[in-house]
Protein backbone atom coordinates (compact mmCIF):
# COMPACT_ATOMS: atom_id res chain seq x y z
CA UNK A 1 0.00 0.00 0.00
CA UNK A 2 1.74 3.21 -1.10
CA UNK A 3 1.89 6.22 1.17
CA UNK A 4 -0.34 8.80 -0.47
CA UNK A 5 1.11 11.83 1.30
CA UNK A 6 4.17 12.86 3.26
CA UNK A 7 2.40 15.98 4.49
CA UNK A 8 -1.32 16.43 4.99
CA UNK A 9 -2.66 19.91 5.70
CA UNK A 10 -6.06 19.92 7.39
CA UNK A 11 -7.63 23.37 6.85
CA UNK A 12 -9.37 25.00 9.80
CA UNK A 13 -12.76 23.39 10.38
CA UNK A 14 -12.31 20.72 7.67
CA UNK A 15 -11.14 17.11 7.46
CA UNK A 16 -8.64 15.00 5.55
CA UNK A 17 -8.21 11.26 5.04
CA UNK A 18 -4.92 9.47 4.32
CA UNK A 19 -3.26 6.05 4.28
CA UNK A 20 -0.27 4.84 6.29
CA UNK A 21 1.67 1.58 6.14
CA UNK A 22 2.59 -0.54 9.14
CA UNK A 23 5.88 0.76 10.49
CA UNK A 24 5.37 4.35 9.39
CA UNK A 25 5.11 7.30 11.77
CA UNK A 26 2.27 9.82 12.02
CA UNK A 27 3.04 13.20 13.56
CA UNK A 28 -0.10 15.24 14.25
CA UNK A 29 0.75 18.91 14.79
CA UNK A 30 -1.41 21.61 16.35
CA UNK A 31 -0.08 24.31 14.06
CA UNK A 32 -1.38 27.40 15.87
CA UNK A 33 -2.27 25.94 19.28
CA UNK A 34 -5.52 25.33 21.19
CA UNK A 35 -7.08 23.28 18.38
CA UNK A 36 -8.77 19.92 18.93
CA UNK A 37 -8.22 17.30 16.23
CA UNK A 38 -10.65 14.39 16.01
CA UNK A 39 -8.65 11.32 14.90
CA UNK A 40 -10.03 7.98 13.70
CA UNK A 41 -8.51 5.00 11.88
CA UNK A 42 -9.70 1.82 10.21
CA UNK A 43 -7.63 -1.15 9.08
CA UNK A 44 -6.98 -0.81 5.36
CA UNK A 45 -7.61 -4.45 4.49
CA UNK A 46 -10.63 -4.76 6.80
CA UNK A 47 -12.51 -1.56 7.59
CA UNK A 48 -14.71 -3.46 10.05
CA UNK A 49 -11.70 -3.30 12.37
CA UNK A 50 -11.14 0.20 13.68
CA UNK A 51 -9.39 2.21 16.36
CA UNK A 52 -11.56 2.04 19.48
CA UNK A 53 -11.34 4.41 22.46
CA UNK A 54 -13.56 2.04 24.46
CA UNK A 55 -11.29 -0.97 23.98
CA UNK A 56 -8.22 1.17 24.53
CA UNK A 57 -9.53 2.47 27.86
CA UNK A 58 -10.20 -1.11 28.96
CA UNK A 59 -6.75 -2.33 27.92
CA UNK A 60 -4.97 0.61 29.54
CA UNK A 61 -7.19 0.73 32.63
CA UNK A 62 -7.23 4.47 32.16
CA UNK A 63 -9.31 7.22 30.54
CA UNK A 64 -6.16 8.79 29.09
CA UNK A 65 -3.17 7.52 27.11
CA UNK A 66 0.51 8.29 27.63
CA UNK A 67 3.79 7.87 25.77
CA UNK A 68 4.60 4.16 25.62
CA UNK A 69 0.96 3.11 25.45
CA UNK A 70 -0.68 1.43 22.47
CA UNK A 71 -4.12 2.33 21.15
CA UNK A 72 -6.29 -0.69 20.41
CA UNK A 73 -8.90 -1.79 17.90
CA UNK A 74 -12.36 -3.21 18.45
CA UNK A 75 -10.68 -6.61 17.95
CA UNK A 76 -8.29 -5.86 20.86
CA UNK A 77 -5.36 -5.56 18.45
CA UNK A 78 -2.81 -2.75 18.90
CA UNK A 79 -3.05 -0.34 15.95
CA UNK A 80 -0.91 2.60 17.08
CA UNK A 81 1.96 3.07 19.51
CA UNK A 82 2.32 6.48 21.20
CA UNK A 83 5.96 7.52 20.73
CA UNK A 84 5.97 11.20 21.64
CA UNK A 85 3.60 13.79 23.05
CA UNK A 86 4.50 17.40 23.82
CA UNK A 87 1.08 18.15 25.37
CA UNK A 88 -0.02 15.13 27.37
CA UNK A 89 -3.67 16.20 27.44
CA UNK A 90 -6.12 14.53 25.04
CA UNK A 91 -9.67 13.18 25.24
CA UNK A 92 -11.14 9.75 24.50
CA UNK A 93 -14.58 10.23 26.03
CA UNK A 94 -16.47 12.78 23.92
CA UNK A 95 -18.06 11.73 20.59
CA UNK A 96 -17.42 13.61 17.37
CA UNK A 97 -19.62 16.66 16.94
CA UNK A 98 -22.25 16.13 14.24
CA UNK A 99 -25.01 18.09 12.53
CA UNK A 100 -27.46 17.21 15.30
CA UNK A 101 -25.14 18.61 17.95
CA UNK A 102 -25.23 22.03 16.30
CA UNK A 103 -28.91 22.04 15.31
CA UNK A 104 -30.34 20.68 18.58
CA UNK A 105 -27.93 22.15 21.13
CA UNK A 106 -27.12 25.46 19.47
CA UNK A 107 -29.93 26.06 16.95
CA UNK A 108 -27.45 26.31 14.07
CA UNK A 109 -28.21 24.50 10.81
CA UNK A 110 -25.58 23.44 8.30
CA UNK A 111 -22.59 23.96 10.56
CA UNK A 112 -19.47 22.03 9.61
CA UNK A 113 -18.83 19.17 12.03
CA UNK A 114 -16.28 16.48 12.76
CA UNK A 115 -18.42 13.50 11.77
CA UNK A 116 -19.05 14.86 8.27
CA UNK A 117 -15.44 16.03 7.97
CA UNK A 118 -14.13 12.52 8.60
CA UNK A 119 -16.80 10.73 6.59
CA UNK A 120 -16.07 12.83 3.49
CA UNK A 121 -12.86 10.85 2.93
CA UNK A 122 -13.75 7.53 4.57
CA UNK A 123 -16.74 7.08 2.24
CA UNK A 124 -14.22 6.33 -0.53
CA UNK A 125 -13.23 3.23 1.46
CA UNK A 126 -16.81 2.06 1.85
CA UNK A 127 -17.31 3.36 5.40
CA UNK A 128 -20.87 4.51 6.07
CA UNK A 129 -21.47 7.63 8.14
CA UNK A 130 -23.07 5.53 10.87
CA UNK A 131 -19.89 3.40 11.00
CA UNK A 132 -17.36 6.21 11.42
CA UNK A 133 -15.57 5.19 14.64
CA UNK A 134 -15.67 7.23 17.80
CA UNK A 135 -12.59 9.47 17.82
CA UNK A 136 -9.56 10.11 19.89
CA UNK A 137 -9.80 13.88 20.34
CA UNK A 138 -6.19 14.93 20.14
CA UNK A 139 -5.26 18.10 22.04
CA UNK A 140 -8.83 18.35 23.39
CA UNK A 141 -8.93 19.21 27.07
CA UNK A 142 -11.63 17.03 28.61
CA UNK A 143 -10.96 16.74 32.34
CA UNK A 144 -12.98 14.44 34.57
CA UNK A 145 -13.92 15.98 37.91
CA UNK A 146 -13.52 14.31 41.28
CA UNK A 147 -17.27 13.57 41.33
CA UNK A 148 -17.08 11.84 37.93
CA UNK A 149 -18.42 14.62 35.70
CA UNK A 150 -16.94 15.26 32.26
CA UNK A 151 -15.95 18.73 31.17
CA UNK A 152 -14.70 20.27 27.92
CA UNK A 153 -12.56 23.37 28.06
CA UNK A 154 -9.95 24.99 25.85
CA UNK A 155 -6.82 22.98 24.99
CA UNK A 156 -3.53 23.78 26.67
CA UNK A 157 -1.58 23.03 23.48
CA UNK A 158 0.70 25.72 22.08
CA UNK A 159 1.71 26.35 18.45
CA UNK A 160 3.52 23.35 16.94
CA UNK A 161 2.79 20.99 19.82
CA UNK A 162 2.42 17.44 18.52
CA UNK A 163 1.81 13.78 19.17
CA UNK A 164 3.62 11.00 17.27
CA UNK A 165 2.19 7.54 16.62
CA UNK A 166 3.79 4.48 15.03
CA UNK A 167 1.35 2.57 12.83
CA UNK A 168 1.28 -1.13 13.69
CA UNK A 169 -1.01 -2.12 10.78
CA UNK A 170 -1.84 -0.66 7.40
CA UNK A 171 -4.40 2.02 8.22
CA UNK A 172 -6.73 4.55 6.70
CA UNK A 173 -6.83 7.57 9.01
CA UNK A 174 -9.15 10.57 9.08
CA UNK A 175 -8.53 13.80 10.97
CA UNK A 176 -10.91 16.71 11.54
CA UNK A 177 -9.88 20.16 12.66
CA UNK A 178 -12.85 20.50 15.01
CA UNK A 179 -15.16 23.30 13.75
CA UNK A 180 -16.58 24.07 17.21
CA UNK A 181 -16.61 27.87 17.49
CA UNK A 182 -19.67 28.39 19.70
CA UNK A 183 -18.48 27.14 23.09
CA UNK A 184 -14.97 26.64 24.53
CA UNK A 185 -13.01 23.74 23.09
CA UNK A 186 -10.80 25.45 20.50
CA UNK A 187 -10.19 28.80 22.08
CA UNK A 188 -13.25 29.98 20.09
CA UNK A 189 -10.98 30.25 17.05
CA UNK A 190 -10.76 27.28 14.68
CA UNK A 191 -7.27 26.74 13.21
CA UNK A 192 -5.47 24.18 11.00
CA UNK A 193 -3.88 20.85 11.84
CA UNK A 194 -0.82 19.49 10.02
CA UNK A 195 0.15 15.84 9.69
CA UNK A 196 3.54 14.47 8.68
CA UNK A 197 3.93 10.84 7.59
CA UNK A 198 7.46 9.47 7.61
CA UNK A 199 9.33 6.18 7.32
CA UNK A 200 11.76 7.24 10.06
CA UNK A 201 11.06 8.45 13.58
CA UNK A 202 10.41 12.23 13.37
CA UNK A 203 13.11 14.48 14.75
CA UNK A 204 12.75 15.21 18.49
CA UNK A 205 10.14 12.42 18.86
CA UNK A 206 12.16 10.96 21.68
CA UNK A 207 11.54 13.99 23.86
CA UNK A 208 7.80 13.05 24.32
Secondary structure, 3 states (H helix, E strand, C coil): CCCCCCEEEECCCCEEEEEECCCCEEEEEECCCCCCEEEEEEECCEEEEEECHHHHHHHHCCCCCCCCCEEEECCCCEEEEEEEECCCCCECCCCCCCHHHHHHHHCCCCCCCHHHHHHHHHHHHCCCHHHCCCCEEECCECCECCCCCECCECCCCCCCEEEEEEECCCEEEEEEECCCCCCCCCCCCCCCEEEEEECCCCCCHHHC
